[in-house]
Amino acid sequence: MNQILNQLGELVLGAVPTMCFFLLLVVAYGFLVRRPLLRILEERRLRTSGAMEQAHASIALAETRTAEYEDRMRKARAEILSAREHRLKQWQSEREHALAEARTAMADRVSRGRAEIEESVTEARRQIEAVSSELSEQILGAILPAEARQEVAQ
């Protein structure tokens, strides 16, 4: 058993420099590799999450601007439609006004034409009456002798 313990002691004594070297290597790894790697990973995570936050903020801003743009488009369309309806109503009222004026002018022309026709009819009747007495005298003169004419005249 002594021999086993001696061999174990020699193994442990031979392993001490290896253990020291291993501990030194673990400490060096912590300082040289692990800490910078963790720092870089943390920085990268912050940049990534910062970029994600920035992307979310940009998306929210874009959605807000899109909503504003759509609202302005809706208002512009409403204004255009309103202006169009106003213009159509104005054109329609102008057309109605022009038609009313044309109707009034035509009614005036028709009434003046009727008045002229009435005057012409009255003048024609007067002329016919004036000419009819002369014609009746001429007819009587042509048909009846002069003595009979005098009797008819009385």
C-alpha positions as CSV (number, residue, x, y, z in Angstrom):
1,M,0.0,0.0,0.0
2,N,2.9,2.2,0.6
3,Q,4.0,1.6,-2.8
4,I,0.6,2.7,-4.2
5,L,0.7,5.8,-2.0
6,N,4.3,6.6,-3.2
7,Q,3.2,6.2,-6.8
8,L,0.2,8.4,-6.2
9,G,2.3,11.0,-4.6
10,E,4.7,11.0,-7.5
11,L,1.8,11.2,-9.9
12,V,0.3,14.1,-8.0
13,L,3.7,15.8,-7.7
14,G,4.2,15.3,-11.5
15,A,0.8,16.6,-12.2
16,V,1.3,19.8,-10.1
17,P,3.1,21.7,-12.9
18,T,0.4,20.5,-15.4
19,M,-2.3,21.8,-13.0
20,C,-0.6,25.1,-12.5
21,F,-0.2,25.4,-16.3
22,F,-3.8,24.4,-16.7
23,L,-5.0,27.0,-14.1
24,L,-2.8,29.6,-15.8
25,L,-4.3,28.6,-19.1
26,V,-7.9,28.9,-17.8
27,V,-7.1,32.4,-16.3
28,A,-5.4,33.5,-19.5
29,Y,-8.4,32.2,-21.5
30,G,-10.8,34.2,-19.2
31,F,-8.8,37.4,-19.7
32,L,-7.7,37.0,-23.3
33,V,-10.6,35.2,-24.9
34,R,-13.7,34.9,-22.8
35,R,-14.1,38.5,-21.5
36,P,-13.5,40.2,-24.9
37,L,-15.7,37.6,-26.5
38,L,-18.5,38.3,-23.9
39,R,-18.0,42.0,-24.3
40,I,-18.2,41.8,-28.1
41,L,-21.3,39.5,-27.9
42,E,-22.9,41.9,-25.5
43,E,-22.1,44.8,-27.8
44,R,-23.4,42.9,-30.7
45,R,-26.6,42.1,-28.8
46,L,-27.0,45.8,-27.9
47,R,-26.5,46.8,-31.5
48,T,-28.9,44.1,-32.7
49,S,-31.5,45.0,-30.2
50,G,-30.8,48.7,-30.8
51,A,-31.2,48.1,-34.5
52,M,-34.4,46.2,-33.8
53,E,-35.7,49.0,-31.7
54,Q,-34.7,51.4,-34.3
55,A,-36.4,49.3,-37.0
56,H,-39.6,49.1,-34.9
57,A,-39.5,52.9,-34.4
58,S,-39.0,53.4,-38.1
59,I,-41.9,51.1,-38.9
60,A,-44.1,52.9,-36.4
61,L,-43.1,56.3,-37.9
62,A,-43.7,54.9,-41.4
63,E,-47.2,53.7,-40.4
64,T,-47.9,57.1,-38.9
65,R,-46.8,58.8,-42.0
66,T,-48.8,56.4,-44.1
67,A,-51.9,57.1,-42.1
68,E,-51.3,60.8,-42.4
69,Y,-50.8,60.4,-46.2
70,E,-54.0,58.4,-46.5
71,D,-55.8,61.0,-44.5
72,R,-54.5,63.8,-46.7
73,M,-55.4,61.8,-49.8
74,R,-58.9,61.2,-48.5
75,K,-59.3,64.9,-47.8
76,A,-57.9,65.9,-51.2
77,R,-60.3,63.5,-52.9
78,A,-63.2,64.9,-50.9
79,E,-62.2,68.4,-51.8
80,I,-61.9,67.5,-55.5
81,L,-65.3,65.8,-55.4
82,S,-66.8,68.8,-53.6
83,A,-65.2,71.2,-56.1
84,R,-66.5,69.0,-59.0
85,E,-70.0,69.0,-57.6
86,H,-69.9,72.7,-57.0
87,R,-68.7,73.3,-60.6
88,L,-71.4,70.9,-61.9
89,K,-74.1,72.7,-59.9
90,Q,-72.8,76.1,-61.2
91,W,-72.8,74.9,-64.8
92,Q,-76.3,73.5,-64.3
93,S,-77.6,76.8,-62.8
94,E,-75.9,78.7,-65.7
95,R,-77.6,76.4,-68.2
96,E,-81.0,76.7,-66.5
97,H,-80.5,80.5,-66.4
98,A,-79.6,80.5,-70.1
99,L,-82.6,78.3,-70.9
100,A,-84.9,80.6,-68.9
101,E,-83.6,83.6,-70.8
102,A,-84.0,81.8,-74.1
103,R,-87.6,80.8,-73.1
104,T,-88.3,84.4,-72.1
105,A,-86.9,85.7,-75.4
106,M,-88.8,83.2,-77.4
107,A,-92.0,84.0,-75.5
108,D,-91.4,87.7,-76.3
109,R,-90.8,86.9,-79.9
110,V,-93.9,84.7,-80.1
111,S,-96.1,87.4,-78.4
112,R,-94.7,90.1,-80.8
113,G,-95.3,87.8,-83.7
114,R,-98.9,87.2,-82.6
115,A,-99.4,90.9,-82.1
116,E,-98.0,91.5,-85.6
117,I,-100.3,88.8,-87.0
118,E,-103.3,90.3,-85.2
119,E,-102.4,93.7,-86.6
120,S,-102.0,92.2,-90.1
121,V,-105.4,90.4,-89.7
122,T,-107.1,93.6,-88.5
123,E,-105.5,95.6,-91.4
124,A,-106.5,92.9,-93.9
125,R,-110.1,92.9,-92.6
126,R,-110.2,96.7,-92.9
127,Q,-108.8,96.6,-96.4
128,I,-111.2,93.8,-97.3
129,E,-114.1,95.8,-96.0
130,A,-112.9,98.9,-97.8
131,V,-112.4,97.0,-101.0
132,S,-115.6,94.9,-100.7
133,S,-117.8,98.0,-100.8
134,E,-116.0,99.2,-103.9
135,L,-116.2,95.8,-105.5
136,S,-119.9,95.5,-104.7
137,E,-120.5,98.9,-106.4
138,Q,-118.5,97.8,-109.4
139,I,-120.4,94.5,-109.6
140,L,-123.7,96.2,-109.3
141,G,-122.6,98.7,-111.9
142,A,-121.7,96.0,-114.2
143,I,-124.8,94.0,-113.7
144,L,-127.6,96.5,-113.1
145,P,-128.4,99.5,-115.2
146,A,-127.8,102.9,-113.8
147,E,-131.4,103.5,-112.7
148,A,-131.5,100.3,-110.6
149,R,-128.3,101.3,-109.0
150,Q,-129.8,104.5,-107.8
151,E,-132.8,102.7,-106.3
152,V,-130.6,100.2,-104.5
153,A,-128.4,103.0,-103.2
154,Q,-131.4,104.7,-101.6
